[in-house]
Amino acid sequence: MAEMKEVKGFDDFLLVPQYSDIRSRSEIDTSVSLGGLTLKTPIIASPMSTVTEAYMINALSNLETLGIIHRYNTVSFQRKLLSFVQNESYKSAAVGVSGDYKERLADLVGEGLKFVCIDIAHGDHILMKDAIAHIKEKYPGLYIIAGNVATADGYKRLSEWGADAIRLSVGSGSICTTRIQTGHGIPTMQAIIDASKAQKEYQDKDLHAAKIIADGGIKNSGDIVKCLAAGADLVMLGSMLSGTKESPGKVIIMPDGLKSKRYNGMASKAAQKNWKGSYSSIEGVSSVVPYKGTVAKVIREIMSNVRSGMSYSGARSLKEFKEKAQLVLQTPASSVESGPHIYRNGGRS
């Protein structure tokens, strides 16, 4: 049997509060560079059919934040969506690594594509290597986001192949069933911790070290703070930005009168049937989520909490936060204590 390794997830960690001389959270700078952009927040909207199309990108670009148009549509429709992106600097779309991806990529580049996300479930793969090589040769000016991978070795390979940023985690998404269907996966926090060591190793050797994008299983702003503390440069959000005014899809009025919107895993039966009229390996599910209002409101709330988290470590920038943050492991009992527990011992809900 192969050597076994213990892996840890978000709820296994806490951050140690430290001395802070930050008098106001307005002192905290959460900006990060990505390609030719300086993003005000380290957030990217996931390339999912119920999260990111042009309406979402336009709203996010006004916040100086990035979104990526999903690839689950025809070549002509994806190009049309990209044409609706108002700020040329934020034109970003996802492609695969087989089928029509070269035609799709050529069309998108013709529409002014700046960021390309090579979007496959198992990114540590020969087809990923081939796709990166093709893009580097044909379109050397494109910024390449690649993934997903879940190991330090996977991070190193994609960096060496030429990826500019790498999405980390396999099987962690809120509507992903990869681990159930295939038995494979690594928690997002573990993937970040391992990859960030590889990133530092490459930086110390003056080798190309791709940026790290945490992607999957992020449930709340505390998880985002932990990702950034563990070494992620940015986070990719799906479920947390779903159900917003700008996410694709109609508002659904539920039997109880509450507003909702649909949220599909991209390997779910529903998403595959909507895209190609059939389905094969099912590694996701579909659901509905509460309607959340504008994405600007959601981002503001998230980033208010992220800045608060950084202030607990006395950090004024993301770089300083990475350097100062101290992670500790918590026991199952302390994990229970970390959640609200006022009603657990005989209280009323």
N, C-alpha and C positions, 0 to 999 in steps of 0.2 A: 504493500500500500504506500502511496505517496505520503511524504511528510505532512502532518497536519499543523495548521497555524490558527491561533485564536484571532478572531476579527471582532472589531468593535463598531457600534453604530452611534448615532446622535445621542440617544438617551443613556449611553454608557459614560458620557463626559459632562463635566461642568467646567466653567472658567473661574479661576481664582480672582476675587476682587482685590484690586491693588490701590495704592495711594494715587490720587488724582489731583492735579492743580487746574483742571479744566473748569472754568467758572460758568461757561455756557456751551451748550451743544452746538451752537452756531460756529464755534471755533473748530469743529471737527470737519475735516475734508475727506469726503468719501469718493473722490474722483479717481478714475483709473484710465490709463491709455489703452486703446485697442486699435491697431492699425494707425490710420491717420486721424482717428477721433480721440477726444478726451471725453469720456462718459462721466456724467455727474454722479451716477450711482453704479455700483458693480453688479448690475442686473441685466440679464438678457432674457427676452421672452422666447419660450421654446417653439421650435418649428412644428407645431401640432395644428391639425385642421380645425380644432375648436379653441385655439388660443391666438394664433398669429396669422393675419393677412394684412393688407395694406392699411386698413383703418387703424389697427393696433400699432403698426410701425409709425404711422403719422402722429398718433397720440404720444407714443414713447419718444419720438425724435424731438417733439416739443419740450420734453423733459430731459433731453440730451441723454437718452437711454436707448438701447438697441433691441430690436426684435427681428426674427428671421421667418420669412414666408415659407410655409411648409411645402413639401414636394408631392403631396397626395392629390394631384390634379393633372390635367393635360399640360403639355408643353406650352401651348398657346394661351391657356388660362393663367398659368403661372407667370408668363411674360406680361399678360394684361394686368395681373395684380401688381407686379413690380413697377409697371408704368404709372400706377396710381400713387406710388410713394413720392411725396412732394419734395423732400430734401434729398438731393442726389447723393450726399455723403452717407446716407443711412440705407442705401439700397442693398438688401441682403436676402438671399434665398437659399433653400436647401436643395441638394441633389443626392442621388444614390450612387452606386458604383457599378451598375449593370444596366442592361436594356437601353433606354433612350437617353442616358445621362449626358453623353457627349453632345447630342443635339440640343438637349435641354440647356446645358451649360452655355453653348454657343449663342442660343437665343437670349439667355439672360444677360450675358456679357454685352450683347448688342443693345440691350435695354439699359445699360449703365451699371451693371452689377459691381459692387465694391467688396462685399464679403460673401464668401461661399462656404456653406456648412455641408460637409460630406457626412450625411446622416444615415448611419447604419447601426443596428443593435449591437453587433460584434465588430468593433472597429479594429481590433488587433488581427488583421486579416490581409492576405495577399492582394485581394481586390482593392483594399484601402491603399496599399502601397502603389498599385498601378494607377489608381485615380489621382493620388497626389502627384505622382510623376507626370501624368498627362497635364494636369493643371499647371504645374510649375513650368513645363515646357511651352504650352500653348498660351497661357495667360499669367505670366510672371508677376503682374501687378496685383493680382487678386490676393486678398487676405484669406487664408485657409483655416477654418475651424473644423476639426476632425473628431470623430468618436463614434461610439463610446468605447472606452477601455476602462479597466479596473485595477491594473497592476503597475508597479514601477517599471517593469520590463516593457509593458505595452506603451506606457508614456514615453519611454526612451526610444522605442522603435518609431513611433509616430513623429517625435521630434526630429530624429535622424532622417526620416523620409521627407521632412520639410513642412510639417504642420506648424502654423503660427500659434494656434491655441487648441487645446485638447479637452474634450468633454469626458469627465470621470464619473464612473459608477455603472454597474450593470445590475439590472433587476430591482432597483430601489424605488421606481416611480409609484405613485399612489394608485395608478390603475394599470400597473405592469404585472403580468403573471409569469414572467420569464423563469423565475426561480421555481415556481410550481410546475411549469411545463417542462423545463430542461434541467432543473437541479443546479443551475449555475448562477453565480452572482457574487458581488462583494459590496458591503455597505459603503455608502458614499464617504463617510468620515474616514474609514480605513483606507479607501482608495486615495483620498486627498493626502493623508499622512504619508503613505508610501510614495506617492508621486512627488510630493513636495521635497522629500529627501533626494529623489533623483533630479529634480529641477535644480536644487542647490548644488548638487554634485556637478552638474553640467555648467552652471553659472561659474562655479569656482575654477573649472577647467577652461573657461572662456569658450564653451561650446554652445551651439544654438539650443536654447531651453524654451520650449513653448509655454505659453500662459496656461494656467490651470483653471478650468471651468467646472465647478461642482454642479452635477446634473442628476437629480433624482432623490426622492424621499424627503425633500425639504418641506416640512409641515408648517413652519412658523418662522418668525423673525429670529428667534433664538437659535434655530438651526442654521440660519444664514450667518449669524455671528460666529457660531462654532466653525462653519466652513472656512470663513475668512481667517479665523485664528489658527486653524490647522494648516493653512498654506494656500487656499484657493485665491486666485486673483479676481475671479468673478463667480457669480452663481447664475444658473439657468433655471427659470421658474415656469412651470406648467400649471399645476392645479391652483397655485396661489394667485395667478392672473386670469384663470378661467372664470366664467360667470360675470365678467365685467361688461360694461356697455360696449367696449370696442372689440371684444372677442367675437369671432364669427358665430352665426346662429341666431335664431329667434328667441325672444324671451317667452318662457313657458309659464302659464298660470296653473299651478298645482291645485288639486282638489281642495286643499285647505286655504287657497287664496294666495299663498306665497309665490313670489316670482323665482324662477329658476332658469338655468340654461344647460344645454347638454355638454358633457365633457367626455370625449372618446380617447381611449388609449390607441396609439397609432397602429398597433398590431392586433387590435380588437376586431371581432367579426364585423361590427357595424362600420368601423372606419375602412376596412378592406373592401367591403361591399360597396360603400359609397364611392370609393376611389376607382376600383377596377372591376366591380360587378361580381366578384367572387372572393373567396378567402382560402388561405392555406393554413400555415402554422399560426395558431392563435396564441399570442403572448400578451394579451391585454384585455381589459374589460371596458364597458361604457357605463356612464352614470349621469346623474344630473347634480348640479351644484347650485347653491343659493345665488341669486342675482346680487352683485356686489356694488353696483354703481360704476362710476368712472374709474379707469385704471389709474388716473392721476391721484385720486383719493387713496387707492390701495397702495400705490408706491409711496406716497407721503407717510402713510401710517407705518409701512414696513421700515422705511429709512429713519423715521423718528426713533423706532426701537433699536435699529442697528447703531445709530449714533449713541443712544443711551448705553448699549452694550459696550461700545468702544470706550466710553467715558469711564466705565467700571474698571477698565484696565489702564486708564490714564493715557490713552492713545489719541493723538490728534490727526492721524492719517492712517490709511490702510497699511502702508509700509511699516509704520511704527507699531501698529497693532500686531502685525505678524511677529515682530521682534520681541514685543513685551508680553504677549498673551501667554498665560500658563494654564494648560489643560490638566485636569485631574480626573481619574476614574472614580465612578461612584458605584456603590453596591446596589442591588435591587431594592433594598429598604430605603436608601437615600434617593433613588429614582422615584419611588412612590412619594416621598416627602417633597420632591421638586414640583409636584402638581398640586392643584387646589385640593384641600382635604378637609374643609370645614364641616362637610356633611357626612363624613365617613363613620363617625362614632355616635350614631343615634340622632344626629341632627336632621332637620327637614330639608328636602330639596325644593 
